[in-house]
């Protein structure tokens, strides 16, 4: 599962000098209300069929 970092947490996430506990605290369930789900054509769901014209 990917980690989705909120924009207000980018500085903490990207700072290599931050304490690891502070960074790990950012790894929490994401609010699903902010997701958008879109159907895609079958070729878009296969990595081996992707073409630049699809984007």
PDB file of N, CA, C and O in Angstrom, chain B, residues numbered from 101:
ATOM      1  N   UNK B 101       0.847  -1.171   0.000  1.00  0.00           N
ATOM      2  CA  UNK B 101       0.000   0.000   0.000  1.00  0.00           C
ATOM      3  C   UNK B 101       0.895   1.238   0.000  1.00  0.00           C
ATOM      4  O   UNK B 101       1.830   1.326   0.796  1.00  0.00           O
ATOM      5  N   UNK B 102       0.618   2.183  -0.879  1.00  0.00           N
ATOM      6  CA  UNK B 102       1.434   3.398  -0.908  1.00  0.00           C
ATOM      7  C   UNK B 102       1.138   4.307   0.285  1.00  0.00           C
ATOM      8  O   UNK B 102       0.072   4.236   0.897  1.00  0.00           O
ATOM      9  N   UNK B 103       2.082   5.133   0.587  1.00  0.00           N
ATOM     10  CA  UNK B 103       1.886   6.152   1.625  1.00  0.00           C
ATOM     11  C   UNK B 103       1.458   7.427   0.924  1.00  0.00           C
ATOM     12  O   UNK B 103       2.115   7.866  -0.020  1.00  0.00           O
ATOM     13  N   UNK B 104       0.376   8.020   1.369  1.00  0.00           N
ATOM     14  CA  UNK B 104      -0.097   9.286   0.816  1.00  0.00           C
ATOM     15  C   UNK B 104       0.162  10.347   1.877  1.00  0.00           C
ATOM     16  O   UNK B 104      -0.451  10.350   2.944  1.00  0.00           O
ATOM     17  N   UNK B 105       1.083  11.245   1.555  1.00  0.00           N
ATOM     18  CA  UNK B 105       1.481  12.279   2.504  1.00  0.00           C
ATOM     19  C   UNK B 105       0.707  13.560   2.193  1.00  0.00           C
ATOM     20  O   UNK B 105       0.652  14.006   1.047  1.00  0.00           O
ATOM     21  N   UNK B 106       0.118  14.135   3.224  1.00  0.00           N
ATOM     22  CA  UNK B 106      -0.611  15.391   3.046  1.00  0.00           C
ATOM     23  C   UNK B 106       0.372  16.518   2.721  1.00  0.00           C
ATOM     24  O   UNK B 106       1.492  16.517   3.230  1.00  0.00           O
ATOM     25  N   UNK B 107      -0.023  17.470   1.891  1.00  0.00           N
ATOM     26  CA  UNK B 107       0.877  18.570   1.522  1.00  0.00           C
ATOM     27  C   UNK B 107       1.487  19.285   2.720  1.00  0.00           C
ATOM     28  O   UNK B 107       2.645  19.699   2.662  1.00  0.00           O
ATOM     29  N   UNK B 108       0.741  19.435   3.792  1.00  0.00           N
ATOM     30  CA  UNK B 108       1.277  20.136   4.960  1.00  0.00           C
ATOM     31  C   UNK B 108       2.357  19.317   5.688  1.00  0.00           C
ATOM     32  O   UNK B 108       3.042  19.840   6.567  1.00  0.00           O
ATOM     33  N   UNK B 109       2.507  18.038   5.324  1.00  0.00           N
ATOM     34  CA  UNK B 109       3.522  17.184   5.944  1.00  0.00           C
ATOM     35  C   UNK B 109       4.731  16.923   5.044  1.00  0.00           C
ATOM     36  O   UNK B 109       5.635  16.185   5.436  1.00  0.00           O
ATOM     37  N   UNK B 110       4.765  17.508   3.857  1.00  0.00           N
ATOM     38  CA  UNK B 110       5.866  17.263   2.920  1.00  0.00           C
ATOM     39  C   UNK B 110       7.226  17.575   3.533  1.00  0.00           C
ATOM     40  O   UNK B 110       8.170  16.802   3.366  1.00  0.00           O
ATOM     41  N   UNK B 111       7.337  18.691   4.236  1.00  0.00           N
ATOM     42  CA  UNK B 111       8.632  19.080   4.800  1.00  0.00           C
ATOM     43  C   UNK B 111       9.164  18.030   5.770  1.00  0.00           C
ATOM     44  O   UNK B 111      10.354  17.714   5.760  1.00  0.00           O
ATOM     45  N   UNK B 112       8.293  17.500   6.596  1.00  0.00           N
ATOM     46  CA  UNK B 112       8.716  16.462   7.543  1.00  0.00           C
ATOM     47  C   UNK B 112       9.101  15.190   6.784  1.00  0.00           C
ATOM     48  O   UNK B 112      10.142  14.594   7.059  1.00  0.00           O
ATOM     49  N   UNK B 113       8.274  14.780   5.840  1.00  0.00           N
ATOM     50  CA  UNK B 113       8.494  13.543   5.092  1.00  0.00           C
ATOM     51  C   UNK B 113       9.808  13.578   4.313  1.00  0.00           C
ATOM     52  O   UNK B 113      10.505  12.567   4.233  1.00  0.00           O
ATOM     53  N   UNK B 114      10.146  14.714   3.746  1.00  0.00           N
ATOM     54  CA  UNK B 114      11.318  14.810   2.879  1.00  0.00           C
ATOM     55  C   UNK B 114      12.604  15.214   3.587  1.00  0.00           C
ATOM     56  O   UNK B 114      13.670  15.195   2.971  1.00  0.00           O
ATOM     57  N   UNK B 115      12.535  15.574   4.845  1.00  0.00           N
ATOM     58  CA  UNK B 115      13.714  16.028   5.584  1.00  0.00           C
ATOM     59  C   UNK B 115      14.489  14.827   6.131  1.00  0.00           C
ATOM     60  O   UNK B 115      14.006  14.153   7.040  1.00  0.00           O
ATOM     61  N   UNK B 116      15.690  14.545   5.592  1.00  0.00           N
ATOM     62  CA  UNK B 116      16.443  13.374   6.054  1.00  0.00           C
ATOM     63  C   UNK B 116      16.963  13.506   7.483  1.00  0.00           C
ATOM     64  O   UNK B 116      17.425  12.522   8.060  1.00  0.00           O
ATOM     65  N   UNK B 117      16.896  14.691   8.056  1.00  0.00           N
ATOM     66  CA  UNK B 117      17.386  14.901   9.424  1.00  0.00           C
ATOM     67  C   UNK B 117      16.290  14.718  10.473  1.00  0.00           C
ATOM     68  O   UNK B 117      16.561  14.769  11.673  1.00  0.00           O
ATOM     69  N   UNK B 118      15.062  14.506  10.025  1.00  0.00           N
ATOM     70  CA  UNK B 118      13.954  14.329  10.969  1.00  0.00           C
ATOM     71  C   UNK B 118      14.081  13.025  11.724  1.00  0.00           C
ATOM     72  O   UNK B 118      14.621  12.044  11.211  1.00  0.00           O
ATOM     73  N   UNK B 119      13.586  13.020  12.932  1.00  0.00           N
ATOM     74  CA  UNK B 119      13.554  11.819  13.747  1.00  0.00           C
ATOM     75  C   UNK B 119      12.627  10.796  13.084  1.00  0.00           C
ATOM     76  O   UNK B 119      11.540  11.145  12.623  1.00  0.00           O
ATOM     77  N   UNK B 120      13.054   9.558  13.039  1.00  0.00           N
ATOM     78  CA  UNK B 120      12.277   8.515  12.370  1.00  0.00           C
ATOM     79  C   UNK B 120      10.890   8.358  12.973  1.00  0.00           C
ATOM     80  O   UNK B 120       9.938   8.076  12.246  1.00  0.00           O
ATOM     81  N   UNK B 121      10.751   8.531  14.273  1.00  0.00           N
ATOM     82  CA  UNK B 121       9.431   8.420  14.908  1.00  0.00           C
ATOM     83  C   UNK B 121       8.477   9.482  14.375  1.00  0.00           C
ATOM     84  O   UNK B 121       7.284   9.222  14.212  1.00  0.00           O
ATOM     85  N   UNK B 122       8.994  10.669  14.104  1.00  0.00           N
ATOM     86  CA  UNK B 122       8.165  11.750  13.553  1.00  0.00           C
ATOM     87  C   UNK B 122       7.706  11.399  12.137  1.00  0.00           C
ATOM     88  O   UNK B 122       6.568  11.679  11.758  1.00  0.00           O
ATOM     89  N   UNK B 123       8.589  10.791  11.369  1.00  0.00           N
ATOM     90  CA  UNK B 123       8.246  10.394  10.003  1.00  0.00           C
ATOM     91  C   UNK B 123       7.247   9.235  10.027  1.00  0.00           C
ATOM     92  O   UNK B 123       6.269   9.243   9.279  1.00  0.00           O
ATOM     93  N   UNK B 124       7.484   8.261  10.864  1.00  0.00           N
ATOM     94  CA  UNK B 124       6.575   7.109  10.962  1.00  0.00           C
ATOM     95  C   UNK B 124       5.176   7.546  11.383  1.00  0.00           C
ATOM     96  O   UNK B 124       4.186   6.944  10.969  1.00  0.00           O
ATOM     97  N   UNK B 125       5.093   8.585  12.199  1.00  0.00           N
ATOM     98  CA  UNK B 125       3.783   9.087  12.637  1.00  0.00           C
ATOM     99  C   UNK B 125       2.938   9.584  11.467  1.00  0.00           C
ATOM    100  O   UNK B 125       1.715   9.667  11.584  1.00  0.00           O
ATOM    101  N   UNK B 126       3.567   9.913  10.347  1.00  0.00           N
ATOM    102  CA  UNK B 126       2.822  10.359   9.168  1.00  0.00           C
ATOM    103  C   UNK B 126       2.145   9.194   8.450  1.00  0.00           C
ATOM    104  O   UNK B 126       1.247   9.410   7.636  1.00  0.00           O
ATOM    105  N   UNK B 127       2.558   7.977   8.738  1.00  0.00           N
ATOM    106  CA  UNK B 127       2.005   6.792   8.079  1.00  0.00           C
ATOM    107  C   UNK B 127       0.774   6.320   8.824  1.00  0.00           C
ATOM    108  O   UNK B 127       0.834   5.415   9.657  1.00  0.00           O
ATOM    109  N   UNK B 128      -0.332   6.948   8.509  1.00  0.00           N
ATOM    110  CA  UNK B 128      -1.598   6.614   9.152  1.00  0.00           C
ATOM    111  C   UNK B 128      -2.665   6.485   8.062  1.00  0.00           C
ATOM    112  O   UNK B 128      -2.461   6.968   6.948  1.00  0.00           O
ATOM    113  N   UNK B 129      -3.776   5.856   8.357  1.00  0.00           N
ATOM    114  CA  UNK B 129      -4.816   5.706   7.336  1.00  0.00           C
ATOM    115  C   UNK B 129      -5.220   7.056   6.755  1.00  0.00           C
ATOM    116  O   UNK B 129      -5.351   8.049   7.470  1.00  0.00           O
ATOM    117  N   UNK B 130      -5.410   7.064   5.463  1.00  0.00           N
ATOM    118  CA  UNK B 130      -5.792   8.285   4.758  1.00  0.00           C
ATOM    119  C   UNK B 130      -7.305   8.420   4.746  1.00  0.00           C
ATOM    120  O   UNK B 130      -8.026   7.431   4.622  1.00  0.00           O
ATOM    121  N   UNK B 131      -7.774   9.640   4.876  1.00  0.00           N
ATOM    122  CA  UNK B 131      -9.210   9.914   4.849  1.00  0.00           C
ATOM    123  C   UNK B 131      -9.759   9.598   3.460  1.00  0.00           C
ATOM    124  O   UNK B 131      -9.474  10.318   2.502  1.00  0.00           O
ATOM    125  N   UNK B 132     -10.527   8.549   3.348  1.00  0.00           N
ATOM    126  CA  UNK B 132     -11.057   8.107   2.064  1.00  0.00           C
ATOM    127  C   UNK B 132     -12.004   9.084   1.400  1.00  0.00           C
ATOM    128  O   UNK B 132     -12.305   8.938   0.215  1.00  0.00           O
ATOM    129  N   UNK B 133     -12.481  10.076   2.132  1.00  0.00           N
ATOM    130  CA  UNK B 133     -13.399  11.048   1.535  1.00  0.00           C
ATOM    131  C   UNK B 133     -12.714  11.925   0.499  1.00  0.00           C
ATOM    132  O   UNK B 133     -13.383  12.579  -0.300  1.00  0.00           O
ATOM    133  N   UNK B 134     -11.392  11.944   0.505  1.00  0.00           N
ATOM    134  CA  UNK B 134     -10.659  12.801  -0.423  1.00  0.00           C
ATOM    135  C   UNK B 134     -10.193  12.079  -1.683  1.00  0.00           C
ATOM    136  O   UNK B 134      -9.444  12.644  -2.480  1.00  0.00           O
ATOM    137  N   UNK B 135     -10.627  10.847  -1.865  1.00  0.00           N
ATOM    138  CA  UNK B 135     -10.254  10.092  -3.053  1.00  0.00           C
ATOM    139  C   UNK B 135     -11.314  10.237  -4.130  1.00  0.00           C
ATOM    140  O   UNK B 135     -12.504  10.365  -3.845  1.00  0.00           O
ATOM    141  N   UNK B 136     -10.858  10.216  -5.367  1.00  0.00           N
ATOM    142  CA  UNK B 136     -11.770  10.176  -6.502  1.00  0.00           C
ATOM    143  C   UNK B 136     -11.517   8.871  -7.238  1.00  0.00           C
ATOM    144  O   UNK B 136     -10.369   8.538  -7.533  1.00  0.00           O
ATOM    145  N   UNK B 137     -12.569   8.133  -7.535  1.00  0.00           N
ATOM    146  CA  UNK B 137     -12.451   6.866  -8.235  1.00  0.00           C
ATOM    147  C   UNK B 137     -12.983   7.069  -9.643  1.00  0.00           C
ATOM    148  O   UNK B 137     -14.076   7.594  -9.855  1.00  0.00           O
ATOM    149  N   UNK B 138     -12.172   6.636 -10.596  1.00  0.00           N
ATOM    150  CA  UNK B 138     -12.583   6.777 -11.998  1.00  0.00           C
ATOM    151  C   UNK B 138     -12.368   5.448 -12.719  1.00  0.00           C
ATOM    152  O   UNK B 138     -11.343   4.790 -12.541  1.00  0.00           O
ATOM    153  N   UNK B 139     -13.322   5.075 -13.512  1.00  0.00           N
ATOM    154  CA  UNK B 139     -13.171   3.870 -14.327  1.00  0.00           C
ATOM    155  C   UNK B 139     -12.199   4.173 -15.466  1.00  0.00           C
ATOM    156  O   UNK B 139     -12.178   5.284 -15.996  1.00  0.00           O
ATOM    157  N   UNK B 140     -11.405   3.185 -15.832  1.00  0.00           N
ATOM    158  CA  UNK B 140     -10.478   3.344 -16.956  1.00  0.00           C
ATOM    159  C   UNK B 140     -10.714   2.218 -17.945  1.00  0.00           C
ATOM    160  O   UNK B 140     -11.225   1.153 -17.598  1.00  0.00           O
ATOM    161  N   UNK B 141     -10.329   2.481 -19.184  1.00  0.00           N
ATOM    162  CA  UNK B 141     -10.449   1.459 -20.218  1.00  0.00           C
ATOM    163  C   UNK B 141      -9.468   0.324 -19.917  1.00  0.00           C
ATOM    164  O   UNK B 141      -8.420   0.565 -19.319  1.00  0.00           O
ATOM    165  N   UNK B 142      -9.785  -0.895 -20.315  1.00  0.00           N
ATOM    166  CA  UNK B 142      -8.896  -2.018 -20.026  1.00  0.00           C
ATOM    167  C   UNK B 142      -7.416  -1.792 -20.375  1.00  0.00           C
ATOM    168  O   UNK B 142      -6.556  -2.200 -19.595  1.00  0.00           O
ATOM    169  N   UNK B 143      -7.083  -1.162 -21.507  1.00  0.00           N
ATOM    170  CA  UNK B 143      -5.654  -0.959 -21.787  1.00  0.00           C
ATOM    171  C   UNK B 143      -4.942  -0.095 -20.742  1.00  0.00           C
ATOM    172  O   UNK B 143      -3.736  -0.243 -20.545  1.00  0.00           O
ATOM    173  N   UNK B 144      -5.660   0.794 -20.078  1.00  0.00           N
ATOM    174  CA  UNK B 144      -5.049   1.661 -19.065  1.00  0.00           C
ATOM    175  C   UNK B 144      -4.690   0.883 -17.805  1.00  0.00           C
ATOM    176  O   UNK B 144      -3.847   1.332 -17.027  1.00  0.00           O
ATOM    177  N   UNK B 145      -5.294  -0.244 -17.593  1.00  0.00           N
ATOM    178  CA  UNK B 145      -5.030  -1.008 -16.378  1.00  0.00           C
ATOM    179  C   UNK B 145      -3.899  -2.018 -16.553  1.00  0.00           C
ATOM    180  O   UNK B 145      -3.599  -2.782 -15.636  1.00  0.00           O
ATOM    181  N   UNK B 146      -3.284  -2.022 -17.707  1.00  0.00           N
ATOM    182  CA  UNK B 146      -2.171  -2.948 -17.973  1.00  0.00           C
ATOM    183  C   UNK B 146      -0.916  -2.140 -18.296  1.00  0.00           C
ATOM    184  O   UNK B 146      -0.908  -1.331 -19.223  1.00  0.00           O
ATOM    185  N   UNK B 147       0.134  -2.367 -17.527  1.00  0.00           N
ATOM    186  CA  UNK B 147       1.369  -1.603 -17.723  1.00  0.00           C
ATOM    187  C   UNK B 147       2.000  -1.854 -19.087  1.00  0.00           C
ATOM    188  O   UNK B 147       2.667  -0.968 -19.621  1.00  0.00           O
ATOM    189  N   UNK B 148       1.810  -3.027 -19.660  1.00  0.00           N
ATOM    190  CA  UNK B 148       2.483  -3.358 -20.916  1.00  0.00           C
ATOM    191  C   UNK B 148       1.774  -2.789 -22.146  1.00  0.00           C
ATOM    192  O   UNK B 148       2.277  -2.933 -23.260  1.00  0.00           O
ATOM    193  N   UNK B 149       0.625  -2.151 -21.968  1.00  0.00           N
ATOM    194  CA  UNK B 149      -0.084  -1.564 -23.101  1.00  0.00           C
ATOM    195  C   UNK B 149      -0.108  -0.040 -23.056  1.00  0.00           C
ATOM    196  O   UNK B 149      -0.716   0.589 -23.922  1.00  0.00           O
ATOM    197  N   UNK B 150       0.537   0.559 -22.071  1.00  0.00           N
ATOM    198  CA  UNK B 150       0.495   2.013 -21.932  1.00  0.00           C
ATOM    199  C   UNK B 150       1.252   2.709 -23.054  1.00  0.00           C
ATOM    200  O   UNK B 150       2.354   2.310 -23.429  1.00  0.00           O
ATOM    201  N   UNK B 151       0.640   3.742 -23.569  1.00  0.00           N
ATOM    202  CA  UNK B 151       1.231   4.562 -24.628  1.00  0.00           C
ATOM    203  C   UNK B 151       1.147   6.025 -24.199  1.00  0.00           C
ATOM    204  O   UNK B 151       0.205   6.396 -23.500  1.00  0.00           O
ATOM    205  N   UNK B 152       2.101   6.868 -24.595  1.00  0.00           N
ATOM    206  CA  UNK B 152       2.051   8.291 -24.226  1.00  0.00           C
ATOM    207  C   UNK B 152       0.740   8.969 -24.619  1.00  0.00           C
ATOM    208  O   UNK B 152       0.295   9.889 -23.932  1.00  0.00           O
ATOM    209  N   UNK B 153       0.123   8.535 -25.699  1.00  0.00           N
ATOM    210  CA  UNK B 153      -1.127   9.159 -26.150  1.00  0.00           C
ATOM    211  C   UNK B 153      -2.285   8.914 -25.190  1.00  0.00           C
ATOM    212  O   UNK B 153      -3.320   9.571 -25.298  1.00  0.00           O
ATOM    213  N   UNK B 154      -2.131   7.985 -24.259  1.00  0.00           N
ATOM    214  CA  UNK B 154      -3.206   7.680 -23.308  1.00  0.00           C
ATOM    215  C   UNK B 154      -3.290   8.687 -22.171  1.00  0.00           C
ATOM    216  O   UNK B 154      -4.268   8.696 -21.423  1.00  0.00           O
ATOM    217  N   UNK B 155      -2.284   9.526 -22.033  1.00  0.00           N
ATOM    218  CA  UNK B 155      -2.254  10.442 -20.895  1.00  0.00           C
ATOM    219  C   UNK B 155      -2.581  11.850 -21.285  1.00  0.00           C
ATOM    220  O   UNK B 155      -2.595  12.739 -20.433  1.00  0.00           O
TER     221      UNK B 155
END
